[in-house]
Amino acid sequence: MSLYIGLHRRIGKTREKLCTMKAKALFYTHGDIKVGKNCVVRGNVYISNCGKIKIGDNVRINSANWANPIGGGERTNFQIMAGGLLTIGDYTGISNCSITAANSVKIGNNVLIGAGVKIYDTDFHPLEAVYRYGIEKDNSKIRANPVVIEDGVFVGGGSYILKGSHIGRNSIIGAGSVVAGGYRIMRFGPVTQLVL
């Protein structure tokens, strides 16, 4: 049994090294991406970059079911639109999440982002019906506001962090939460008990 466990760990470490090498090659061929020292990538990261990405030192990115089964088969996606900026601080861990930056998404140091988290600084479409479709469709009416996640934050799995959100230092965002707007919060989570 211990031989099997040891072999399984070696295979996992080899897979991790290969994925990290592949990701670094991908980072260097997809626009303006700067990656710090000791970045580890487990799985395949999807990148669509028309802006800038800055990844700090000792960042760990999980992007596969084998890397973090809690992600439910999702992978990590970075979509940076023209003029957008994604900054990820040192010693941050990301598991199978999607981040879109039309303006700016800033993630601090020592942040943990759980599996299946979505971070969007844009509405993707105009909110006014007249500009969303038809003859007056106008994508210049799409709104985007920066997202800031300060140092030491833990974002629980399946949460949504939407445009204009500002999450304060050492905050905990409970699993399945939706954070929208200018909150500087310390603790936030979904309803756990309904009293009738």
N, C-alpha and C positions, 0 to 999 in steps of 0.2 A: 504494500500500500504506500509506504513512504517513497519508494522508487518512482511510483506513478506520480505522486505529488511533486517530487523534485523535478521530474521530467516535464510535467505540466508547467511548472514555474519557469523553467528554462525556455520552453517554447513561447510562453507569454512574454518574457523579456526580449527574446529575439524578434517577435512580432512587433513589440513596442519600438525597438530600435529601427526596424525597417519602416514602420509608419512615420516615425519622427523624421527620418531621412527623406522620405517621399514628401512629407508636408513642407519641410524646409525648401526643397526644390520647387514645390508649388508656390510657396511664399515669394520666392525670388523671381518667379516668372509671371506674377499677377499684379503688376503695377507697383505703386509706392507702398511697400510693406517693410517695416523694420522690426526685426525679431531679436530679443535680448538673449543672454546666455542661458543655457540649460533648459530650453523649452522642450517639453515632452508632449508628443501627440500620439494618442492611441486610437487608431482608426483613420478613416478618410474624411478630411474636412472639405466642405464645399465653399469655394470663395468666388464671389462676383465683386470685383473691386474697381470702381471708377473714381475713388477718392484716396484716402490714406489710412493705413493701419499701423499702429504702434503696439507691439507686444513686449512687455517687460521681461525681466529675468525670472527664471525658475517658474514659469507658467506651465500648467498642466492642462491639456485639452483632451477630453474623452469624446470620441466621435464614432462609437460602434457599440452594438449590443454586447459584445464580449468585453469591452472596456468598462462599461457600466450598465448592467442589465436593467437597472431601474428606468433607463431611458426609453424602454419599450420599443426598441428598434429604430429610434430616431438617430440622426447624426447632427454634428455641429455645422451650422451654416453662417457664413459672414457675407452679408450683402451691403456693400458700401456704395452709395449712389454718388453721382458727380458732385464734388464739393463736400462730401461727407467725410467724417473722421471717426474712427474707432480707436480708442486707447484702452489697453488692458494693463493694469499695474503689476508689480512684482509679486511673486508667490500667490498668484490667483489660480483657482481651479474652476474649470468649466466642463460640464458634462452634457453632451448631446443637446445643445440649445441653439436657438436661432437669434441672430442679432442683425437688425437692419438700421443703418445710419444714413439718413438723408442730410442731416445737419451734424450732430455730434452725439456719440455715446462714449462716456468716460467712466471706466470701471477702475476703482482704486486698487490699492495693495491689499493682500491677504483677504481677498473676497472669495467666497464659495458660491457658485451658481449651480443649482441643482438641475437634475435631468428634466428635459422637456420645457425649460424656461424660454419664454419669448420676450425679447427686448426690442421695442420699436420706437423710434423717435419721430415717426411720421404716421399720418392717417392713410397713406397709400392712394387715396382717392379724395376728390373734393367732397366736403360734407353737405354742401348745398346741392339739392337734387338737380337744379337747372344746369349746373356745371359738370355733373357726373356722366351724363349721356346726351345723346341727340345732337342737334345742330349747334347748341351753345356749349358743348363739352369743352372744358378748359382746365387742363392739368396744372396750369400755373396757380390755380386756387388751392392746391394741396398744401396742407399745413404741416410744418415740422418744427419741433422744439427740442432742445438738447435734453438728454437723459444723463443724470449724474448719480453714480453709485459710489459712495465714499468708502474709505478704508474699513476693513473688518466686517463688512456686511455679509450675512448669510441669506441667500434667496432660495427658499424651499422649492422643490420640484413642482412643475406644472404651473408656475406663476407667470403672469403677464406684467411687464413693466412698460407702460405706455408713455407717449411723448410728454415732455415737460416734467417728468418725475425727478425728484431729488431725494434720494434716500440717504439719511444721515449716518454718520460713523457708528459702527458696531451694531447696526439695526438687524433685526431678524424679520424676514418676510415669510410668513407661514406658507406651507405648501398649498397650491391652488389659489393663491391670492391674485387680485387684480389691483395694481397701483397705477393711478392715473392722475397726472397733474403735479402741482408743486408741493408735495408733502415732504417735510423734514421729519421723518418718523423714527421712533425707536423700536416699537413692536407692532406688527400688523399681521393679521391672519384671518382666514375665513371663519365663519360661524361654526362652532363645534357642537353646540347644543341649542336646541330650540325649545323654549319653555312655552307651553300652551296655557 
